[in-house]
Amino acid sequence: MVNLNFYSACPNPELTVGVERHSDGCMLIVLVQDDIGGLYVKIGEHALPENEVWVEIPPVHGALVINVGDSLQVNL
């Protein structure tokens, strides 16, 4: 199954809120980047909330970001 979403550019980006931190339950997420950015990833899988470190992924216009979702994750 494939699910595709397209979010058009917001005419007032200063009014956007974004999405709370979350985990993606699917297998793979393919994101096409723009010039705006705003994607962060958590470093350290099992960090306590007070010790979480979030790193911004710098935008590269037209680049693809591939996220591995929860259903593809393997715990060793």
C-alpha positions as CSV (number, residue, x, y, z in Angstrom):
1,M,0.0,0.0,0.0
2,V,1.2,3.5,-0.8
3,N,-0.1,6.7,0.7
4,L,0.9,10.0,-0.9
5,N,0.4,13.4,0.7
6,F,1.1,16.7,-0.9
7,Y,1.2,19.9,1.2
8,S,1.1,23.0,-0.9
9,A,3.1,26.1,0.1
10,C,1.4,28.1,2.8
11,P,0.8,31.7,1.8
12,N,1.6,32.8,5.4
13,P,4.3,30.5,6.7
14,E,4.8,32.7,9.8
15,L,1.3,31.5,10.9
16,T,2.1,27.8,10.7
17,V,2.4,25.7,13.8
18,G,4.0,22.4,12.6
19,V,3.6,19.0,14.0
20,E,4.3,17.8,17.6
21,R,7.2,15.3,18.0
22,H,5.9,11.9,16.9
23,S,7.0,8.6,15.5
24,D,6.0,7.4,12.0
25,G,4.3,4.0,12.1
26,C,4.7,3.1,8.5
27,M,7.7,1.4,6.8
28,L,9.3,4.2,4.8
29,I,8.7,7.9,4.5
30,V,10.1,9.8,1.5
31,L,10.2,13.6,1.9
32,V,11.0,15.9,-1.0
33,Q,12.7,18.9,0.6
34,D,12.1,22.6,-0.2
35,D,13.9,25.7,0.9
36,I,11.9,26.1,4.1
37,G,13.1,23.2,6.2
38,G,11.8,22.4,9.6
39,L,12.6,18.7,9.8
40,Y,14.2,17.6,13.1
41,V,15.3,14.1,14.1
42,K,15.9,12.7,17.6
43,I,19.3,11.4,18.3
44,G,19.4,8.5,20.8
45,E,16.5,6.1,20.6
46,H,16.0,5.5,24.3
47,A,16.8,8.9,25.7
48,L,14.6,10.2,28.5
49,P,12.5,13.2,27.5
50,E,14.7,15.5,29.6
51,N,17.8,14.2,27.8
52,E,16.5,14.1,24.2
53,V,18.7,15.8,21.6
54,W,16.9,17.0,18.4
55,V,19.0,17.9,15.4
56,E,17.6,20.0,12.5
57,I,18.0,18.5,9.0
58,P,19.2,21.4,6.8
59,P,17.0,21.8,3.7
60,V,18.5,21.0,0.3
61,H,16.1,22.0,-2.4
62,G,14.8,19.0,-4.3
63,A,16.7,16.5,-2.2
64,L,14.9,13.3,-0.9
65,V,15.0,12.5,2.8
66,I,14.2,8.8,3.5
67,N,12.9,8.1,7.0
68,V,12.7,4.5,8.3
69,G,9.3,4.1,10.1
70,D,8.4,2.1,13.1
71,S,7.2,-1.0,11.2
72,L,10.6,-1.4,9.6
73,Q,12.6,-0.9,12.8
74,V,14.5,-3.9,14.2
75,N,15.3,-4.0,17.9
76,L,18.6,-5.9,18.6
